[in-house]
Amino acid sequence: MSHSSSGSSESEDMVVRLSDIRSLAQLFRIGVLKTAAKHRYKPDAALLDRVSLFQGDITEMEVDVIVNAANASLLGGGGVDGAIHAAAGRQLLEECRELGGCETGDAKITKAYKLPSKRIIHTVGPVYSRTDIETRARQLESCYRTSLDIAVKNDLKHIAFPSISTGIYGYPIVDATHIALDTVRRFCDSDDGNKLDRVIFVVWSNKDKEVYETLIPEYFFSEADAHEQSSGASESATDDLPGQAEQEPVSEELSQLPDASQHDALAEAPKAH
C-alpha cells in the first residue's frame, strides 16, 4: 500500500496491537473480571495469559488472523462482514469469489490485504431458530472449532473472534457466548491448544461486553479463584439466615438482556451476522 506520510501515521494510530490487548489475567487483577459463582472446568492459571476480551473494531487488530462472521456467499454483507470487506479492499472480494461459498458451520481462509491482520478466516454462523436449537448450537460450535483448527493448520499464533451469529442472525447473546467460551476452552485443553498463543473475544457493545465479563470466569479461572469461590460459598451458607433477602442471580439478569439483533443500532458499529 502507498500512503502519504500523514496518512500512514493516522493508519498506524488506529492499529490495535497484541500488546494493547489485556489478557484475562490482567482483567482479573484490575477487577474487571470477578470470581464466578460456579465453575465449569478445572482451574488453569496458564490459560488466563492466553485468552483476552477486547471491546473495539476487529478490522483494526494487528494479529495473525481475525474471524469474519460471513454469509454463505462469502461475498460480503452487512455488519462486521461488510466492515471487513470494506477495510480489506476489493482484492478480498475477488479472492472470495474463487472459494465457491461456504456451508453453515464451516470456514475458509483468505489473505487480509489492506487489514493489519495477516489473514482472515470466514465462517458462516447459523440463523437462530427456536424450532431446532440443538442443530443451531452444533453449527455455531463448529464455526469456532473449525476456525481454531484452520488457524493452527496455517501456523497462526493468535486469533480474534467476533460474536458470531448474534447480530442479524438473531442468536441470543448469552447462549452464543456460552458456546463460544466452552468451545475455546475445550480447544485450549486439547493437544492443539498449546499451538495458539492468544485467543481474543472481540465485542462492540457494552451489553455484549457485560455478558462476556460475567460468563468468562465460569470457563477460565485460576486455583486461587476456585478457592475464593469455595470460601465465598461457605460464608454465604453461614450468612443465609431466615428473613434475609436473596440476591438475584446474575444469570437471571443476563437472561433479560436483549438479543444482539435488538441492540440499539450504531451507524458506525460493525456487528456480526
N, C-alpha and C positions, 0 to 999 in steps of 0.2 A: 504494500500500500504506500502511496505517496501522499504526504500531508505537508502543509506549511509547518514551520516550527511552532507557531502558536497553536495550530490545530492539533499537532502531535502532543503538545503539553496538556491541552484540555482533555484529549483522549486518555492520556496516561493518568490524569487525575481521577477519571471515572472508573478506572480499573480497580476491582476488588481482588487483592492478592490473598493467597492462603494464609499468610502471616497476619492478615487483618481479621481473620475469622476465628472467633473464640471457640475452643473445644468445650465439650460438656464438662470436663474437669474444671475449666476456668469459670464456666457458668454456675457450677455448684459452689465454687469458692466465693464468688461475689454475691451469692444469694439469689440469682435469677432462677435457678432450679432448686427445688426443695425435696426433701425425702418423701417418697411416696407412702401411702397408707398400706399398699401391698406391692409385692414384687413377683414378677412372672418368671424370672430366671435366677441363676446363681450370681452372686456378685463377681464383678471382674473390673477392677480399677483400671487396668491397662486400656480397656476399650474407651474409657472416658477421654483419653487423649487422641482417639482415632475417629471420633464422631463429633459432628458440630450441628448447631442450629443457627441459621443466618436469616435475617429479615432484610430483603432488598431485591435488587434486579439481577436475575440469574444470567442475563446477557452480558453483564459487566464482570463476571467472575473469571479470573485468570487461574483456572485449574486444568487438570488434564482433560476432563470430559464433563460436559453438562448434559442433562437428560431433557429432551423435549417431549412434552405431552402432545403428541401429534394426532392427526386424524388418519384414517385408513389409507388415504391417497398419498400421504407424506408430502403434499404439495403446498402446505401452509394453510392457515386458517385464522381464527381469532385467538384472543388471549395470549398466553405465553408462546404458543406455536407461531402466531403471526409476528410477535415481537422478535423471536429468534430468527425467523426468515428475514425480517426487515433489517436487523442488525448485521446478519451474516452476509447479505448481499445476494444478487441474482445467481451467482455460481452455485449456491446451495440448492436452489430450486432446480437448476439444471442437473445436478448430481442426483437429487431425489427422484427426478423423472425416470432415471435409469434403474431405479430399485424395484419398480413394479408394485408399489404399495406395500402394506403390512397388515397382518392379521391382528385382531384384538388379543392383547396379552403378549404379543411378540415384540421384537425390537430390531432395529438395523442401525448401523453406524455410518457416519459420513465425516468429511473434513469440516472444519469450523469456519474457514475462510476469514471474514473480517472480525470475527469474535476473538476475544483474548484467550478463550479456551483452545485446547489443541484439537479436540474432536467433539462431535455431537452424537449422542445416541437417541434415536427417535423411537418412542414406544407408544403404542395405541392402547389407551385405557378403555375400560368398559363404560357404556352408558348405563347409569344406575336404573335398576328396576326392582320393585318390591316383590314382583312375582317370581323372580329367580335369583334371590340374594346369594345363594351358595355359588352359583356359576359366576356371577359378577365378582365375588370375593376371590375366587380362584384366578380369574383373569387379571385382577388388579395385583394380586400376589405375583403372578407370572411377569407382569410388567417390571416390577422391582427386581425379581430374581434374574430374569433374562438380561436386564441391563447390567447388573452386577457381574454376571458371567461374561458378557461381552467385554466389559472393562478389563477384567482380569486376562482374558484371552488376548487382548491387544496391549498388554503390559502398561496399562494406565493405572496410576497410583492414587488419584483422587477423583471422586465422582460427586456431582451435585444434582440432587433431585428436587423438582418442584413437587407440589402436592397433586399427584396425578388423579384425574377424573373428578376433582372436587369443584371444578368451575361449571361450565355449561353442561357437562355430562352428569351433574347432579348427585355425585356420590357424597353421602353425609360425611362431613369432615372428621367427626370423631371415629366413625367406623373405618374410614380410609386411613387415618393416622395410626390406628391400632395395626392395621395390615402392613403399613409401611415400616413401622418400628419393629414389628415381630419378624418380618421377612429379613430386614437388615440385621437384626440381632442374630437370627439363625445362621445367616451367611457369615457373619463375623466369627461365630463359633465353629464354622466348618474349616476344612483343610485349606480352602482357598481364601479364607477370611484374612489371613496374615499377608496376603499379596496386595492388599489395599492399605494405603497409609491414612486415608481420610475419606469418610462418607459424610456428606453435608446435606442436611434437610433445609431447603430454601422456602421461605414463606413470604407473602407480600402483606397480607392484612394483619392487624393487631389481633383479631379474633382467632385467626389460624395460629398465630404465634402462641396465644394463650393455651390453645388446645395442645400443641406440641410441648410447651413448657410443663403442662400438667401431666401428660402421659409419658414423656421420656423417662422420668425416674422409675417407672414401673419396669422398664426394659434394660436400662443402663444405670448402674449404680455400683458403689464400692462396698467392701466389707463393713466399713465404718457407717455407711448409710443404712445397711441392713441392721446393724447393731442399734443405731439410733431409732429405727422404726420399731424394733423389738422392744426397746426400753420405753418408747412413747406409747406403745400399745398396752404395756403393763401399767403405766401410770394412768392411762385413760380408763382402764378397767377398774382401778382403785378409786378414781375420782368420779366414776359414773354412779352418783347417788340418786335415789328417787327424788323427783321434783325438779331435777336439773334439765334444762332444755338440751335436746340433742343437736349437735352441729350438723348442718345439712351436708351430705356427702358431696365431694367435688364432682363425682360422676353425674349426679343429678343436675348440677349446674351446667356441666358440659352438654348434657342431653338437651338443654334448652337453647343451645346455640343454633342459629340457622345454618342450613347447608351453605357451602361456599357460593353456590349459584344464587343464593338470596342475599349475599353481602351487598352493601352499597357499592355501586359501580364507581370506579375511579377512572377517569378518562385516560390517565397515563399509566394505569396499573396493569401490567401483564398478568393474566390469570391462566392457570392450567385448564385444559379441557376437563 
